[in-house]
């Protein structure tokens, strides 16, 4: 059974003055950003879609949040089947899956798919724009619904979709039961950025409490240590940058090794290897952003603490010259790098699930269990 979180009560928004001609739309979304987008879309679309594509049409939206496991082939492109089965089981008129895992066609990111006969569609959240993805998701979902509601052979929904989202391109679907497949320009870089956006690196910053505690403890000793003052005063800027790079690499490497975040392809399928490289790149970039933000917070905190605690006269005696503003910056810089390495040890105290929740490792493993 898939890991599932269904909202205590399915959320339904109806257009004002709703009539009997009502289509029930089920939005089946992965937890996290896809669910947040689904809830926002479900709140805005009923009134926007009222009387479209014909007078008297009304739409009621139901949002269900659960971890979507991919079925079918190893590429995971058959989420459309998951949506179709759920539509039949729940009695929805159309089901739309919002997934946080990427789908590709001929090296280009797939944004959406629609099967009119099955009454099912898929929206790939990482393929959306990074800034305000809910707005673009709303326009795409509106177009998918109108394309479905207009019926076979009608282009009303597609025209609306392409007018609103000009970066989308219609391609010939590889499967006969898919009526509409949309890709997006931008290639792998855009998809990678979208995956990192879905990961939301700031959650990692908030989750690494053990690492932050260890870093703060290390920094407290460093800020009141005369030998550290002397070293910071004598180190060149190049050495300080090297110390920063080494400390950041240390904690990122420790997080990856300690929590088993690096993925390895199980076969020789080039598509799987490509997908694993994309997952690993998203994980690495997510960790780098999260750790860098943590480092900057630590740096500012150390500077303010050092400015308040370290008396200029005592500091001056330790380094053998008058103290300047730059000396406090260099002290905070060095202490932050040393404390970050200490924080790497503290990161081992974090829950593995807490760290993995901000990467692609767990999501990938959960989906492979069905194959």
N, C-alpha and C positions, 0 to 999 in steps of 0.2 A: 504493500500500500504506500502511495506517495506521502511524503511529509506534507501535511496540509494545515493551513490556518484559514478557516472560513470566518468571516466577520460575524460577530454574535448574531446579527440580524442582517440578511442581505440588504444592501443599500439600494433603494430605488428612488429615482427622481422622475417626476412626471411633468409634462408640460402643463402650464396653466390652462384651465378650461378644457381638460382632456376629454376626448370623445371615445366612443366604443371602438373605433378603428385604431387599435393600438398594437404596435409591434414590440415584442419583448426582446431586448438586446442583452445578452450576457457577456460581461467583460471578465475573462478569466486571466488573472495577472499573477506573475511571480511576486513574492514579497519584496518589500523595499520600494525603490523608485518606480517600477512598473505599476504597483498597486496605488501609489500616490498619484501617478498620472491617470490611472483608470478612474479613481474617485473624482478627480478634478474634471475629467472629460465627461463623466456621467452626470455631473452637476450642471454643466454648461450646454450640452448638446440637445436635451429635449426641446427646449424653446427654440433653439437655432434651427432644428430640423423640422419643426412643426409645419405641416402642409407640404412637405417635400417627400418624394418628387411629384406628389399629386395632392389635391385638396383633401383635407380630412385625415391625413396620416398623422399619427401620434406615436411617440416612442417612449418606452419605459426601460430604464437601465438597471441591471443588477450587477453588482461588483462582487466577485469571489476571489479571495487571495489565497493562493496555494503554490507550493513549489511544483513547477511544471517539469515533469520528466519526459524526455523525448522518446518517442516510439518510432518504430519503422527502421529505416536504414541508419547506418552509423553516423551519417552526416547530421542527423537530427532535423531534416527538412520536412518531416511529416507531423509537425505540430498541428497542421490543418486537420489531421485525423483525430487528434486529441480534442480539438474544438468541436468537430462534428459529433463525436460520441457524447461529449458533455451536453451539447445542444439537445440531442435526442433524449438524454436521460432527464434533463431539467425541464424540458418542454419549451425551451427558448425558440424564438423565430430565427435568430442568428447568433452565433457565438464568435467572439473575437478574443484570441489569445494575445496577451502582451508579455513577451518573453525578454529576459535579460541576457540571453545567450545569442551570439552572432550566427547569421546564416549567410552563405556566399553562393554566387552563381557566376562561373567563369571569372573568378577573381574579383568580382564586384560585390559590394555588400547588398544583400536583399533587405528591403525596407518593409514590404508588405506583400501578402498573397491573399487571394480570394477565390473561393469555390462557391458559385451560386447554387449549384445543385445540392451541395452538402450544407449550405447555409452556414459556412464557416470562413473565418479569416484569421490571419496572423499579422501582428505588428512587432517588428524587431526594434526594441527600445534603444540598444546601443547605436543603431544606424541613424537615430534622430539627431538634430542639431544639439550642440552642447549647451548653449544658452537657451533657457526656457523651452525645454523639449516638450512640455505639456501642450503648448500652443500648436506646435507642429503635429503632435499626436492627435489633437482634436480635429485638425483639418483633414488629416489622412483618414481617421476613423469615420468622419462625416462622409468623405468621398467613398469609402468602402461600403458604408451602409446605403448610400444613394445608388451606387452601382448595383448592389444586391437588390434593392427595392425596385429599381427601374426595370429589372428583368433582363433576360438574354437578348443581346443585340442592341441594347440601348447604351448610349455613350454619355448620358447626362452626368452620372457620377464621376466618370473618368475626366470629363472636361472640367468639372468643378475642382477635382483633385489636382490636375495639372495646372490650372489657373492659379490655384492658391500656393502650391508647392512646386515651383518651377525647376527645382534641382532633381526631381524624380524623373525616371525614364522607364517606359513600359518595355518589357522584353518578352520574348516568346517562352512560355513556361515549358519546363522539361517534362512535366506530368500532364496527361490528357485531362485530368479532372480539375486542374487549376485554370480558372478563367482569366485571372489577372495577376501578374507578378510585376512588382516595381522594384527597381534598383536605384542607387544614388551615386552621383559622381563624387569623387574624392578618394576612392580606393581604400587601401589598408590603413593609412594614417588617420582618416576620418573615423573609421570603425574603431581603431585603437583608442583614440581620444574619447569616443563615445563609451567604450567599455570602462575606461577609467572613471568617467563621469558617473556611470551606473554604480561603480564600486564605492564612490563617495569617500575619498581618502581621509577627509576630516573625521570620519568615524574611527579610523585607526588611531588618530591623535588622541581622541577621547578614550579609546579602549586600552591604550598602553599605560595604564596607571602604575603598574609595577616597575616598568622601565623608567618612568618619570620620577618615581620615588627614589630609585637607585641613583639616577642622575643627580637629583637634588642633594642627596646625601654626599655624593662624591664632590659636588660643587661646593658644598658648605666647608669641607676640609680644605679644598684648594684655595678658596678665597681668603683664608686666614693663614695661609702657609707662606712664610718668607721665601723658602726656596722656589716656590711657584712664582712669586713676584719677580724674583731675580731672573728666572728662565723666561718669563713673558717679556721682561724688559730687554733681554738680549736676543730673542728670536727674531729672525727676519720675517717679513710678510710672506715670502714664498714658503717658508717652513710652516707658518701658521695655516696657510691654505692646504698644504700637504697633510697636516694634522687633522684638519677638518674633513678632507676627503677620506682619509683612513678611518676616522671615527664613524662617518656616515656609512661607509662600506662595511664596517664591522657590524654595526647593528642591523643593517639590511641583510647581510649574509647570515647572521645569527638567527634572525626571524625566519628566513627561508629554510635553513637547516633544522632548526629546533622544532618548527611546526610543519615540516614536510610540505612546503608550498610549491616546490618545483615539480613540474609534470614531465613525464617521459612517455613518448608514444609507445603503444603496445604492439604495433605492427609496422609494416613497411608502406602502408597506404600514404601516398604523398599528400592527399587532402587532410588526413589526420595529422601528419607531421606539421603541415602548415597551420592547422588549427591550434595545435599544442604550442607552437612558437608564438602565435598570437596571444594565447592565454598567458604564457609565461611573460611575454612583454608587458601585458596589462598588469599582471601581478607585480612585476619589478617596478614599473612606473608608478603604480599606486603606492607601493611601499616607499619609494624614493620621495614622493610628494609628502606623504604622511610624516616620514622621519625628518625631512627638511623643515617642515612647518614646526615640528616639535623642537628641532634644534634652534630655530629662530626665536621661539618663545623662551627657551632656556637661555639663549644669549642675552636677550633683553632683560630677563630676570636677574641674571648674573651681573650684568652691568649696573643695574639699579642697586642691587644689594652691595656690590663692591664699592660703588660711589658713596653709599651711606656708611658702610662698616669700616672700610680700609681708610685709616687716617692718613692724609697726604704726607705729614711729616715722617711717619713711620715707613710709609711706602717709599718715600724719597731716600731714606737712609738705606733701605734694602737694595735699591737699584743704583745708588750712587750718583744721582742727579735729580734736578727738580722734576716734580711730577706734572704731567700734562694730561689733557683730556684723552689723547691718543693712548696713553699708558693704561688708563682704565679700560679702554676699548680692547686693547691687546690682552689685558689680564682676563677680562670676561671671555674673550675669544678662545684663549688657551684653556681656561677652566671648562668652558662649554664642550670643547673637543674631548678633554679627559673625562668629563662627566658622561658624555654620550657613550664612550666605550664602557664605562661602568653601568650605564643604563642597558647595554646589550645583555648583561647578565641578569638584570632585573626583568627583561622581556621574557626570560624563560619561565617566570612565575605566572605569566598571563595564560588564561584559558586558550587552548588551541582553537576552539570554536570562535572565540572573540577575534582572534587574528585572521583566521580563515574567512570569516564573514566579509572581510574587506578585500578578498582576493577571489580568483577564479578556480582555485584548487578543489574546494568542496563542491561547488556547483558542477564541475566537470565529472567528479567521481560519482555524485548522486545520479547523474544522467547515464553514465556508463553501466550502472547496475541493471538497467533494463535491456541491454543489448545482448 
